[in-house]
Amino acid sequence: MAHQIHMTKRSSDDIREVIETIKNCKELVGGKFVCSEVVQNEETALMESGCKAALLCYERNYRSQNSIVLVTIMIMQEDVNQRVLIVGSGAGERTYDPGKTFAERVKAQFEGMGYEEYIPSGETAEDERRG
């Protein structure tokens, strides 16, 4: 089961600084970032021209428990607002919800940088808990 967290912050700072902070946080030691991609100033169906986005994918294997944790982080810069989507998932033996645990760890790192959690329009708090 995947767990989603949406966060936002009013900032026009470069998202590359946010990426480096997340990639170097101690909560994610022991795993590896398998993807770190920044898209900038390209018109796509998902972004308007001038916006930036970054995608980070993190994985960590626990051989002793035969389990894996995956966390995907999407950071979008739109004018003076930054939005973040954190999706954690995982599976294995003797694990209750490793994806949720790691997503919450990443959320704490973003909170330390001044981001706040929000519920996207059209969703309810119950949808978020199930997500």
Long-range contacts (C-beta under 8 A, 24 or more apart in sequence): 1-89, 1-97, 1-99, 1-100, 2-87, 2-88, 2-89, 2-99, 2-131, 3-87, 3-88, 3-89, 3-97, 3-99, 3-100, 3-103, 3-131, 4-85, 4-86, 4-87, 4-103, 4-128, 4-131, 5-84, 5-85, 5-86, 5-88, 5-103, 5-104, 5-106, 5-107, 5-117, 6-83, 6-84, 6-85, 6-86, 6-117, 6-118, 6-119, 6-120, 6-128, 7-83, 7-84, 7-86, 7-107, 7-110, 7-111, 7-115, 7-116, 7-117, 7-118, 8-81, 8-82, 8-83, 8-84, 8-115, 8-116, 8-118, 9-81, 9-82, 9-84, 9-110, 9-113, 9-114, 9-115, 9-116, 10-80, 10-81, 10-82, 11-80, 11-81, 11-82, 11-114, 12-77, 12-79, 12-80, 13-82, 15-52, 15-53, 15-54, 15-75, 15-77, 15-82, 16-54, 18-54, 18-75, 18-82, 18-113, 19-54, 19-56, 19-75, 21-109, 21-113, 22-56, 22-73, 22-106, 22-109, 22-110, 23-56, 25-106, 25-109, 27-105, 27-106, 27-108, 27-109, 28-58, 28-60, 28-71, 28-102, 28-105, 28-106, 30-60, 31-58, 31-59, 31-60, 31-61, 31-69, 32-58, 32-59, 32-60, 33-57, 33-58, 34-58, 34-59, 47-76, 47-78, 48-78, 51-76, 51-77, 51-78, 51-79, 52-76, 52-77, 53-77, 58-102, 60-102, 62-92, 62-98, 65-92, 65-93, 65-94, 65-95, 66-92, 66-93, 67-91, 67-92, 67-93, 67-94, 67-95, 67-98, 68-92, 68-98, 69-98, 69-99, 69-101, 69-102, 70-99, 71-99, 71-102, 71-103, 71-106, 73-106, 82-115, 84-110, 84-115, 86-110
